[in-house]
Amino acid sequence: MKTLNEIASYLSVINQPKFNVNPEIQGIQVNSQKVTESDLFICISGYTVDGHDFVDQAIKNGAVAIIAEKELNRNDVPVLYVKDTKQTLSLIANYFYDFPSNQLHLIGVTGTNGKTSVTYLLDEIFRCNEESTAVIGTIQMKIGDQVYPIANTTPEPSYLQHSFRKMVEQNIDHCMIEVSSHALELGRVNGCDFDIAVYTNLSQDHLDFHETMDDYLAAKLRLFSHLGNRYQLEQPKFAIINLDDQYAKHFIKATSQRVITYGIDQEADFTARNIQLTANGTQFTLDTGEQQIDITTPLIGKFNIYNMLAAIATAYISGVSLATISLALSQSNGVPGRFEAVKGDHDFSVIVDFAHTPDSLENVLTTIRTFATQKIYLVVGCGGDRDRTKRPLMAKVGEDHADYLILTSDNPRTEDPLTIISDMEAGLTGKEYTVEVDRKKAIEYAINLAKTGDVVLIAGKGHETTQTIGKETLPFNDYLVAQEAILNKLP
């Protein structure tokens, strides 16, 4: 707990105001609806709402002080003015919760694809090594066995630092966090003391936010510069880099810390050799230069080998033996909504996957092609109010690698679904396809087309349990919809 004067002093505010009162701050909030008694409310100017417009509600709910960057003209509570409330939020959150990431073994994973898989693989490996874990990312936040829902892949700073404090209090050994480009650009992880930064890959995504690939790359590179310049013996820092990726050299140059590489095509510190891919799993020999060990896992596909290599390198330098790592991977459960086969008594395959970029969709379809004996049916859409330039690319990948394409809605949000689909159609070159705006009907249509030996891939939403249409968020689960469609089809 800190007083308002202590917080103001920490910020080193020029011409620091002298408040008539010096309330004790119980918590920090950026959402006025979540404010409770004795909280500090920080006004953040967002893309759709401005926190400065909700000061009245924050005070009504119990806020005892406000931090703002716009003039509020009020004297009922003390107001501390700063130039940038986003940057200030990270500073205050770290200070208020006593810099908890300094007391954690914090592993940040960034890249376009694979972040969730790598964090979950690490969770399985560390647990197999009888260590306690926490995971923060796209699906949820998990501290030990307790699960918490989160709104963003990487939460805003006050929630994030509060969560880190919980982990410290519960003596968590390792925390794995997905670090999104949005979080890096917006400063959500500023002040976080990362011990290991992991880079998976970079391909087109989020250009609605970053505008160019150079901007997108620059955001991702920040995680590696966040590792800092100080060398230490007691807790060394590492950058884990996918050497096969075309942007690898940029990430290697971005850090002053020890670099560990992994790959398949390039000679790396951790290399996969003698790869055997089947419909039921994967086998390869892990070569570290000094040691070789055979890995057998139920995880399928070359893209999963990259995910495993990233996790293997990270776990190994964190003190886990290769034998334990191999054991964990041999019994891996995978990640919900990531190349997840829909269970049931049917003679064709249905796979649900989160693939929502051209690169990830191509990876999944290429993997399916290695074991598909008959046709591949693809159900795919693109999100509304997001990067429009990848829409025709997504459709083109589907046309090139699937036998039949069903274009549908993903999360259209405030865009017309038909406009989104029209953007996708611009990438097609002539192969027959079907448009079905209703995602449920599109999934049912694909499953009804499937015959013995065929594969249906439902791409784009993966683990998600809702669909956003307009400004309304409705229950929707690709896996459950597919399961019901299969049952309705079976004789």
RAWO-V451772 format. One line per field, one symbol per residue. ss: DSSP state (H for helix, E for strand, C for the rest). phi: phi as a letter, one per 30 degrees, with the letter a starting at -180 (. if undefined). A space follows every 10 residues. Layout:
ss = ???
phi = ???
This chain:
ss = CEEHHHHHHH HCCCCCCCCC CCCEECEEEC CHHHCCCCEE EECCECCCCE HHHHHHHHHH CCCCEEEECC CCCCCCCEEE ECCCHHHHHH HHHHHHCCCH HHHCCEEEEE CCCCHHHHHH HHHHHHHHCC CCEEEECCCC EEECCEEECC CCCCCCHHHH HHHHHHHHHC CCCEEEEECC HHHHHHCCCC CCCCCEEEEC CCCCCCHHHH CCHHHHHHHH HHHHHCCCCC CCCCCCCEEE EECCCCCHHH HHHHCCCEEE EEECCCCCCE EEEEEEEECC EEEEEEECCC CEEEEEECCC CHHHHHHHHH HHHHHHHCCC CHHHHHHHHH CCCCCCCCCE ECCCCCCCEE EEECCCCHHH HHHHHHHHHH HCCCCEEEEE CCCCCCCCCC HHHHHHHHHH HCCEEEECCC CCECCCHHHH HHHHHCCCCC CCEEECCCHH HHHHHHHHHC CCCCEEEEEC CCCCCEEEEC CEEEECCHHH HHHHHHHHHC C
phi = .bdddddddd dhddhedcdd bbddcdabbc cddcdbeidc ccdcdcdcbb eddcdeddde dkdcabcbcb dchbbdbdbc cbdbdddded ddddddcihd ddcccccccb kdbjeddddd ddeddddddi cdbbbbaeda cbcicccbdb dbecddeddd dddededddc hddbccbdcd dddddcidce idcdcbcccc abbdahddcc ibdddddedd deeddddicd cbddbdcbcc bdddddcedd ddddcccdcc cblcdcdcdb bcbhdbcbdc lbbacdccjc bbbdcbbddc jddddddddd dddddddcjc dddddddddd bdcibeichc dddlcbcbcb bcbdebbedd ddeddddddd bdcbdcccca bbddhbeddd dddddddddd ccdbccdbdc cdhccdeddd ddddddcdbk ddabcbdddd dddddddddd ceidbccccj chddcbbcbi ccccdabedd dddddddddd d
